Every structure is written in structure tokens, then in C-alpha cells.
């Protein structure tokens, strides 16, 4: 797993929104604890070059830039159709279900 600083901050912002906390029945402290753990096992990526614009959504752009700069093999997402341009960088785009099938 790869992450850049802007992408990690986006994860934090989204996961601590009140509606997401309510839906998951987690506290902000729970989420921050998980993010703290995640930060210890995830590979940091420095963004040496910004590849924008490639996609239609700013949050998706952060994912693609991290993948390109981190030389990722694939992006795992529910929004496969949003990441079509990733293929021109040699990055496969797959769903979480497909990733789980490959791991088993």
C-alpha cells in the first residue's frame, strides 16, 4: 500500500466526517487510532511530479499521482471507470473483490 501526504490527509478528512462516523458507529478517536496504525505499515510516497489533470475528480487525481510517483502496479478502487487513464501509465485498475479473489 502506498500513500502521499495529501492523500493521507484526504483519508483522514473523509473518515472523520460526522456522517461517516455515524454510519460506521466509530468515534473520531477510533478512526484516528486506525489511521495512526495504518501510517506505520503503509509506504510513504514523495510526489516528485504532479500529473494533473488526468481525471475528473481532485481526490482521484491524488490517488493516481501517488500511484504513478510510487510506481504502483495497480490501483484498487470501487471507481474503476474513473481511473481509465491509469492504464497509459502501466497501472492496472481493479476492484477490491477482484483483489481478494487474486489473494486467495
C-alpha positions, 0 to 999 in steps of 0.5 A: 500500500502506498500513500502521499501526504495529501492523500493521507490527509484526504483519508483522514478528512473523509473518515472523520466526517460526522456522517461517516462516523455515524454510519460506521458507529466509530468515534473520531478517536477510533478512526484516528487510532486506525489511521495512526496504525495504518501510517506505520505499515503503509509506504510513504510516497514523495510526489516528485511530479504532479500529473494533473489533470488526468481525471475528473475528480481532485481526490482521484487525481491524488490517488493516481499521482501517488500511484504513478510517483510510487510506481504502483502496479495497480490501483484498487478502487470501487471507481474503476471507470474513473481511473481509465487513464491509469492504464497509459501509465502501466497501472492496472485498475481493479476492484477490491473483490477482484483483489481478494479473489487474486489473494486467495 
